[in-house]
């Protein structure tokens, strides 16, 4: 970890109850973000962003761990720097999304829920496609 990196958004609270509450919340949000990697309808990055906010106010160590994590740190870095999603990231997201949605459509009996799932999948796919593509080395 690069602890000497100056990060202006880190403002650790001096009140212990606030620090511990934010640390707990950040950890829960990281857990939900990790679940979002595997569950197609659960967003991932938004939970990591909220966790980063909590950690920036509770623990420099956890904040830096989150941003330098080899699995999901790059997503936070790309977001902070205004870069998009890599082509392989977009493909992975869309394949996982459609795999989960199609499975759910086939096991669901309700036509309304099937149509709703299909609409969600189409909407999320369009959203992923219009996000800028990060053409840097993957």
C-alpha positions in Angstrom: 0.0 0.0 0.0 1.1 3.5 -0.7 0.4 5.2 2.6 2.4 8.3 1.7 -0.1 9.0 -1.1 -1.9 12.3 -0.3 -5.7 11.8 -0.7 -7.7 15.0 -0.1 -11.0 13.2 0.4 -9.8 11.5 3.6 -11.2 13.3 6.6 -11.2 10.9 9.6 -13.8 11.7 12.2 -12.5 12.4 15.7 -15.6 10.9 17.4 -15.1 7.2 18.1 -18.8 6.2 17.7 -18.9 7.9 14.3 -15.6 6.2 13.2 -16.7 2.8 14.3 -20.2 3.2 12.8 -18.7 4.3 9.4 -16.1 1.5 9.6 -18.9 -1.1 10.1 -21.0 0.4 7.4 -18.1 0.5 5.0 -17.4 -3.2 5.6 -21.0 -4.1 5.1 -21.0 -2.1 1.8 -17.9 -3.9 0.6 -19.6 -7.2 1.3 -22.7 -6.2 -0.7 -20.4 -4.9 -3.5 -18.7 -8.3 -3.6 -22.1 -10.0 -3.8 -22.9 -7.6 -6.7 -20.0 -9.1 -8.7 -21.9 -12.4 -8.8 -25.6 -11.3 -8.7 -26.6 -9.7 -12.0 -29.2 -7.3 -10.7 -27.2 -6.0 -7.7 -24.9 -3.1 -8.6 -21.3 -3.3 -7.6 -19.4 -0.1 -8.1 -22.0 2.1 -6.2 -21.5 0.0 -3.1 -17.7 0.2 -3.4 -18.0 4.0 -3.8 -20.2 4.2 -0.7 -17.7 2.0 1.2 -14.8 4.3 0.1 -16.8 7.3 1.4 -17.3 5.6 4.8 -13.7 4.5 5.0 -12.4 8.0 4.0 -14.1 9.2 7.2 -13.2 6.3 9.5 -9.9 4.6 8.5 -7.1 5.6 6.2 -5.9 1.9 6.3 -9.2 0.5 5.0 -9.6 3.4 2.5 -6.2 2.6 1.0 -6.8 -1.1 1.1 -10.0 -0.6 -0.9 -8.4 1.6 -3.5 -5.3 -0.6 -3.9 -7.1 -3.9 -3.9 -6.0 -5.9 -6.9 -9.6 -7.2 -7.6 -11.8 -4.1 -7.4 -9.4 -1.2 -6.7 -9.0 -0.5 -10.4 -12.7 0.1 -10.8 -12.6 2.8 -8.1 -9.5 4.3 -9.6 -11.1 4.4 -13.1 -14.2 6.0 -11.6 -12.2 8.6 -9.7 -10.2 9.5 -12.8 -13.2 9.7 -15.1 -12.2 6.7 -17.2 -14.7 4.2 -18.5 -15.1 0.4 -18.4 -12.7 -1.8 -20.4 -14.1 -3.8 -23.3 -13.5 -7.0 -21.4 -15.2 -5.6 -18.4 -18.2 -4.6 -20.5 -18.4 -8.1 -22.1 -18.1 -9.8 -18.7 -20.8 -7.6 -17.2 -23.2 -8.2 -20.1 -22.6 -12.0 -20.2 -23.1 -12.4 -16.4 -26.1 -10.1 -16.5 -27.8 -12.0 -19.4 -26.9 -15.4 -17.9 -28.6 -14.6 -14.6 -31.6 -12.9 -16.3 -32.2 -15.7 -18.7 -32.0 -18.3 -16.0 -34.5 -16.3 -13.9 -36.8 -15.9 -16.9 -36.8 -19.7 -17.5 -37.5 -20.6 -13.9 -40.2 -17.9 -13.3 -43.8 -18.8 -14.1 -45.1 -15.2 -14.2 -45.1 -13.6 -17.6 -45.2 -10.1 -16.0 -42.0 -10.9 -14.0 -40.4 -12.4 -17.1 -41.2 -9.2 -19.1 -39.9 -7.0 -16.2 -36.6 -9.0 -16.0 -36.2 -8.7 -19.8 -36.8 -4.9 -19.6 -34.3 -4.6 -16.8 -31.7 -6.6 -18.8 -32.2 -4.5 -21.9 -32.0 -1.3 -19.8 -28.8 -2.3 -18.0 -27.2 -3.5 -21.2 -27.9 -0.2 -22.9 -26.5 1.6 -19.8 -23.3 -0.5 -19.9 -22.9 0.1 -23.6 -23.2 3.9 -23.4 -20.6 4.1 -20.5 -17.4 5.3 -22.0 -15.0 2.6 -23.0 -11.6 2.6 -21.3 -9.1 1.7 -24.1 -6.1 1.5 -21.8 -4.2 -1.7 -21.4 -6.5 -4.2 -19.7 
